[in-house]
């Protein structure tokens, strides 16, 4: 079985500040980990993913995440927030047969001037 | 870049009516999925489909739901008798691999059951 917990349903930062969105997972198999972004009235866009190899993964729009197995975490960071980063972010875990993903509850990121 | 296409973008129906949500996956993909997102809640897995049969389904996917790949390009989700609680955004996804590392999502169909 797999599950995801995102700490903080809402995160607010100032433009230019560090963005940190937290994700912890549990998985009975080696996990694949994902961050998706959802802008209002749009679908899910893949930001980045970890499957195997390097534990620090870089994604689109300057985001990155680090897989820490010992902490069962996959936190998403961006050094400097931009107004256009305002959206809802979902962490997801997969890696089981047939590709089912289990999503976290989502974190709404607000960026203020 | 190839994309998953879903139609319609919005669907309004009366409780008890049948609805069919349509998806055109990416052409060379072999694995297909439906997820849903009730307003304010997390994205939930409904069903995965491979080799013309359901490979996995969630508890949500009861006898009221069915999926079909009627031809070589479409993938549909049917809800036989809609309930108010079926109101949600339904996302189709497809992948060319079986472990989900390259999952592409459509932009969703917003289903409103009145």
HADDOCK unambig.tbl for C-alpha pairs under 7 A between the chains (distance, minus, plus):
assign (segid A and resid 32 and name CA) (segid B and resid 101 and name CA) 6.95 0.50 0.50
assign (segid A and resid 42 and name CA) (segid B and resid 107 and name CA) 5.67 0.50 0.50
assign (segid A and resid 43 and name CA) (segid B and resid 105 and name CA) 6.87 0.50 0.50
assign (segid A and resid 43 and name CA) (segid B and resid 106 and name CA) 6.19 0.50 0.50
assign (segid A and resid 43 and name CA) (segid B and resid 107 and name CA) 3.92 0.50 0.50
assign (segid A and resid 43 and name CA) (segid B and resid 108 and name CA) 5.95 0.50 0.50
assign (segid A and resid 44 and name CA) (segid B and resid 105 and name CA) 6.10 0.50 0.50
assign (segid A and resid 44 and name CA) (segid B and resid 107 and name CA) 6.99 0.50 0.50
assign (segid A and resid 51 and name CA) (segid B and resid 101 and name CA) 6.91 0.50 0.50
assign (segid A and resid 94 and name CA) (segid B and resid 100 and name CA) 6.52 0.50 0.50
assign (segid A and resid 95 and name CA) (segid B and resid 99 and name CA) 5.17 0.50 0.50
assign (segid A and resid 95 and name CA) (segid B and resid 100 and name CA) 6.63 0.50 0.50
assign (segid A and resid 96 and name CA) (segid B and resid 99 and name CA) 5.95 0.50 0.50
assign (segid A and resid 97 and name CA) (segid B and resid 98 and name CA) 6.28 0.50 0.50
assign (segid A and resid 97 and name CA) (segid B and resid 99 and name CA) 5.54 0.50 0.50
assign (segid A and resid 98 and name CA) (segid B and resid 48 and name CA) 6.89 0.50 0.50
assign (segid A and resid 98 and name CA) (segid B and resid 55 and name CA) 6.80 0.50 0.50
assign (segid A and resid 98 and name CA) (segid B and resid 98 and name CA) 4.53 0.50 0.50
assign (segid A and resid 98 and name CA) (segid B and resid 99 and name CA) 5.37 0.50 0.50
assign (segid A and resid 99 and name CA) (segid B and resid 98 and name CA) 5.21 0.50 0.50
assign (segid A and resid 99 and name CA) (segid B and resid 99 and name CA) 3.87 0.50 0.50
assign (segid A and resid 99 and name CA) (segid B and resid 100 and name CA) 3.78 0.50 0.50
assign (segid A and resid 100 and name CA) (segid B and resid 45 and name CA) 6.98 0.50 0.50
assign (segid A and resid 100 and name CA) (segid B and resid 100 and name CA) 6.50 0.50 0.50
assign (segid A and resid 101 and name CA) (segid B and resid 45 and name CA) 6.88 0.50 0.50
assign (segid A and resid 102 and name CA) (segid B and resid 45 and name CA) 6.87 0.50 0.50
assign (segid A and resid 103 and name CA) (segid B and resid 42 and name CA) 6.53 0.50 0.50
assign (segid A and resid 103 and name CA) (segid B and resid 43 and name CA) 5.90 0.50 0.50
assign (segid A and resid 103 and name CA) (segid B and resid 44 and name CA) 6.89 0.50 0.50
assign (segid A and resid 104 and name CA) (segid B and resid 42 and name CA) 6.26 0.50 0.50
assign (segid A and resid 105 and name CA) (segid B and resid 41 and name CA) 6.45 0.50 0.50
assign (segid A and resid 105 and name CA) (segid B and resid 42 and name CA) 4.56 0.50 0.50
assign (segid A and resid 106 and name CA) (segid B and resid 42 and name CA) 6.43 0.50 0.50
